[in-house]
Amino acid sequence: MPGISVGFIGLGLMGRPMSRRLLAAGHPLAVANRSRPSVDALAAEGAAACASPAEVAERAEVIFTMLPDAPQVEEVVFGPEGLAGAMKPGSVLIDCTSNDPRSAERVAGAMAERGAHFLDAPVSGAPEGAEGGTLAIMAGGPKEVFERCRPLLEILGGKVVHVGESAGAGCIAKLANQILVGVTFLGVSEALVFGAKAGLDPAALAEVMSAGLARCGALEVKAPKILSGDFQPGGKVSSHIKDLRYALAKAEEMEMPLPGASLVAELFDSLRAAGEGELDHIAIVRAIERMAGVEARAKG
Amino acid sequence: MPGISVGFIGLGLMGRPMSRRLLAAGHPLAVANRSRPSVDALAAEGAAACASPAEVAERAEVIFTMLPDAPQVEEVVFGPEGLAGAMKPGSVLIDCTSNDPRSAERVAGAMAERGAHFLDAPVSGAPEGAEGGTLAIMAGGPKEVFERCRPLLEILGGKVVHVGESAGAGCIAKLANQILVGVTFLGVSEALVFGAKAGLDPAALAEVMSAGLARCGALEVKAPKILSGDFQPGGKVSSHIKDLRYALAKAEEMEMPLPGASLVAELFDSLRAAGEGELDHIAIVRAIERMAGVEARAKG
């Protein structure tokens, strides 16, 4: 879709670099954000500054949203001067928020009423992935709409996958992803603290585990943070709690248990109770360390 | 240690290719095994066939054992014509069994009484790793003994790490590794079954999760088995239960909880109760599938 006009609402840590990539690829870009400085910064680079979601909808054929959570998405869609009263027929809303799938269904309904389309397309890969265009993007919605939007999504992501036809399928995939991330974090934490408590050097243990079937992104990316005691975020405990709560609510609705994810959610809750909710989510190791009475820091 | 004489006791799926690599590297090799055909096969390739562990001890400076579990190790060491009465002073026993660390301590004591040395050096990497010499080897014992034996260990492994000075440190590392493997298996299982229950294609979900922080050996190696319903082992549920029982016993001794590993052990137990103990350990997904009432097989 060369030259198609694009909108971007939500210019935070993720949205800023994502919108910049779309602009750099030659797309006319209209932007809006709750706080003005981010809008002005993009406008200085050539984007059209808009005062409301409705104004973005007037200017763009495909509109991205990248927001913290469901309440912000619903405000942008259903709030005053929201997208629900302004989307043009045939236009597309692509929500990249890690959202509650039930919210995605509500938004899809509002788009259908306007004769517009909806994809929910959460991403994984942190601000570095957003800057480099290497995000993993998991998209739900009609396959045909997805395929039309694929060239835009591939400006943003290195792995762009259509995971299902229904609204909310992308959100479900992101929640599944967060279940797996959380559970591997727990595994890394228990393994390193167990080794440390038994007198092993956790750094040597992490090295040898990374060479076999136990290897994982959690070990590769987060073990250095554990070993050095660096819990600056990165993804936050509080954000991961949000994702797991949506996953557990969906699981409850489907009447299936998630024993591992439930355990991880409980441990994250214990971190929040200890005032550690704004730390990096690998701080889950601190919950295990407290129970074991030992820390898994590198020796020497 | 070019040309040093080596012994190998336990010529199973792992021991056979490992002993062959030592022979191919030019080391005189003496072998023993409970059943005779494996011994004869190695003898045909140039090894000296021995009738007992004691006979191996008479012929070799460094002796490897690679056995199913602690009872077999203790039989080879403390049983009739065992190593405990036959090791030469200054010789080294390297036990590659995924053993109980408490058994490793007993064996180390017996070696010390003979003036011999002991390393516990469990491996990760399956028969393919044993054949290719790419095993991850996690060794415990005196650093100086480890360094002397490193050239032999590097014939067998691509990643050879000294994890601690004490007897049993290698076993502890292997148990930590198995904690992490088991917990990542649980995470992969919950993520794929959650997605399948919600109507996603588990194959697409596995693909997109493998591109981000959720990536792990479990997903890479075992998701294809889940998607195709192939539970032929590979590592078995029953072996993994053994490892987790040793881990939980050690954790109990150290008075630390392992909530994730405990949950995984319970789910493995449920598989064994269902007559699935000899399936590949990724069959843990079947426990989650039964609870969810859906299977995570590839669509189409």
Interface residues (C-beta under 8 A of the other chain):
Chain A: P101 S124 G125 A126 G129 A136 I137 M138 G158 K159 V161 H162 V163 G164 S166 A169 I172 A173 L175 A176 N177 I179 L180 V181 G182 V183 T184 L186 G187 V188 E190 A191 L192 V193 F194 G195 K197 A198 G199 L200 D201 A204 L205 E207 V208 M209 A211 G212 L213 A214 R215 C216 G217 A218 L219 V221 A247 K250 A251 M254 E255 M256 P257 L258 P259 G260 A261 L263 L267 M291 A292 G293 V294
Chain B: P101 S124 G125 A126 G129 A136 I137 M138 G158 K159 V161 H162 V163 G164 S166 A169 I172 A173 L175 A176 N177 I179 L180 V181 G182 V183 T184 L186 G187 V188 E190 A191 L192 V193 F194 G195 K197 A198 G199 L200 D201 A204 L205 E207 V208 M209 A211 G212 L213 A214 R215 C216 G217 A218 L219 V221 A247 K250 A251 M254 E255 M256 P257 L258 P259 G260 A261 L263 L267 M291 A292 G293 V294
